[in-house]
Amino acid sequence: EVQLLESGGGLVQPGGSLRLSCAASGFTFTNYAMTWVRQAPGKGLEWVSAISDSAHNTYYADSVKGRFTISRDNTKNTLFFQMNNLRADDTAVYYCVKEKGSGSHPQYFDYWGQGALVTVSS
Amino acid sequence: QSALTQPASVSGSPGQSITISCTGTNSDVGSYNLVSWYQHHPGKAPKVMIYDVSKRPSGVSSRFSASKSGNTASLTISGLQAEDEADYYCCSYAGGTTYWLFGGGTKLTVL
């Protein structure tokens, strides 16, 4: 059974930093691209970042580019999301998402975690 | 790039059919057959219902179908059931630096 377990969410002040982790199990982690999708309170889903299976390629939405960094440790089956210079509009539930493909050929998102809440407020 | 356009809400009675539209541009929906649809019950993890425009993953009811014409994709749910009440999101590959785009979401109410 595929499981994606996010951790690291919480309350942080504007300008602060937070690092999300996503522990993956139930599939061969090294074979698949991974993605972070967020949902702000009362809003829809927003794709924010993706990383290929080998970590050679990373992608970011304009809204987070230059502030957030996606990475992965394929030896520990873990996905990371380093979020710096956080703003109030970064407040959201952040979902760790497995892509169907490796990243070389985009496909779709086949498994989602339960999400981690990040609140940016003073 | 702007989100794909979906109606904010749709409703239907049990047993009826409803259709949710998802309008993009010729840079995303119109250019790639990589449209997927996700069902999201609040507080739970989203679930893929359709991928590659019209394909159903194993385990998804045949009551869910989808298609695409030009820059607009559509999801149809037939034989509405109470458990179908949820938020539905379309998503399209957009390539380049945009990569993936979601729709704004549609709240389905089963009356």
Boltz contact constraints between the chains, C-beta under 6 A:
constraints:
  - contact:
      token1: [A, 44]
      token2: [B, 104]
      max_distance: 6.0
  - contact:
      token1: [A, 44]
      token2: [B, 105]
      max_distance: 6.0
  - contact:
      token1: [A, 45]
      token2: [B, 89]
      max_distance: 6.0
  - contact:
      token1: [A, 45]
      token2: [B, 102]
      max_distance: 6.0
  - contact:
      token1: [A, 47]
      token2: [B, 100]
      max_distance: 6.0
  - contact:
      token1: [A, 59]
      token2: [B, 99]
      max_distance: 6.0
  - contact:
      token1: [A, 106]
      token2: [B, 34]
      max_distance: 6.0
  - contact:
      token1: [A, 106]
      token2: [B, 93]
      max_distance: 6.0
  - contact:
      token1: [A, 108]
      token2: [B, 36]
      max_distance: 6.0
  - contact:
      token1: [A, 108]
      token2: [B, 48]
      max_distance: 6.0
  - contact:
      token1: [A, 108]
      token2: [B, 51]
      max_distance: 6.0
  - contact:
      token1: [A, 110]
      token2: [B, 48]
      max_distance: 6.0
  - contact:
      token1: [A, 112]
      token2: [B, 45]
      max_distance: 6.0
  - contact:
      token1: [A, 112]
      token2: [B, 46]
      max_distance: 6.0
  - contact:
      token1: [A, 114]
      token2: [B, 45]
      max_distance: 6.0
